[in-house]
Amino acid sequence: MRVLKRKKQILEKILENEANKFYLDQNFNQKELAKKINTNTTYLSNVFSKNFEKNFNAHYNELRINYVIEQIH
């Protein structure tokens, strides 16, 4: 039960960071996000695969592409 609560907290923090477009920073990577949201990369990877059905890099590359497309239009 405690693990599920922790993973939910991690997911909430991921979504908060996405809302702030933290992923547009050129130094953004999995290790930096894990540090920023006070977790480790193992938990972070697990949350990504369970909730987004893709890995960290695929998810954020998609967000970056969508951001650029929005800026062009």
Legacy VTK file of the C-alpha trace (Angstrom):
# vtk DataFile Version 3.0
C-alpha trace
ASCII
DATASET POLYDATA
POINTS 73 float
0.000 0.000 0.000
2.795 2.393 0.894
4.530 1.729 -2.433
1.348 2.567 -4.343
0.996 5.827 -2.442
4.624 6.725 -3.230
4.156 5.965 -6.931
1.035 8.130 -6.988
3.003 10.989 -5.420
5.740 10.562 -8.034
3.167 10.656 -10.825
1.648 13.851 -9.411
5.075 15.493 -9.284
5.826 14.384 -12.852
2.613 16.001 -14.043
3.356 19.202 -12.114
6.749 19.423 -13.801
5.211 18.808 -17.196
2.784 21.670 -16.619
5.796 23.909 -15.994
7.462 22.610 -19.187
10.610 21.692 -17.261
11.350 19.200 -20.061
12.292 22.055 -22.413
15.477 22.729 -20.427
18.470 21.420 -22.381
19.889 19.787 -19.225
16.667 17.881 -18.533
17.170 14.141 -18.142
15.846 11.273 -16.081
18.414 11.694 -13.328
17.649 15.428 -12.982
13.894 14.834 -12.825
14.341 12.092 -10.227
16.427 14.462 -8.134
13.941 17.310 -8.590
10.993 15.217 -7.411
12.959 13.467 -4.672
12.960 9.897 -5.946
15.319 7.569 -7.755
15.483 6.632 -11.430
14.210 3.100 -10.776
10.932 4.311 -9.285
10.684 6.980 -11.966
11.114 4.426 -14.762
8.519 2.179 -13.204
5.985 5.000 -12.932
6.582 5.940 -16.575
6.136 2.454 -17.929
3.008 1.799 -15.855
1.271 5.143 -16.440
2.434 6.326 -19.847
3.084 2.933 -21.473
6.385 4.230 -22.823
9.787 4.952 -21.431
11.042 8.274 -20.122
12.848 9.336 -23.310
9.996 8.423 -25.640
7.515 10.305 -23.474
9.522 13.514 -23.248
10.589 13.449 -26.880
6.907 13.300 -27.781
6.140 16.250 -25.489
8.969 18.280 -27.016
7.790 17.548 -30.550
4.232 18.516 -29.656
5.490 21.728 -28.063
7.377 22.702 -31.235
4.364 21.895 -33.402
2.190 24.126 -31.181
4.700 26.955 -31.443
4.757 26.746 -35.243
0.973 27.022 -35.510
LINES 1 74
73 0 1 2 3 4 5 6 7 8 9 10 11 12 13 14 15 16 17 18 19 20 21 22 23 24 25 26 27 28 29 30 31 32 33 34 35 36 37 38 39 40 41 42 43 44 45 46 47 48 49 50 51 52 53 54 55 56 57 58 59 60 61 62 63 64 65 66 67 68 69 70 71 72
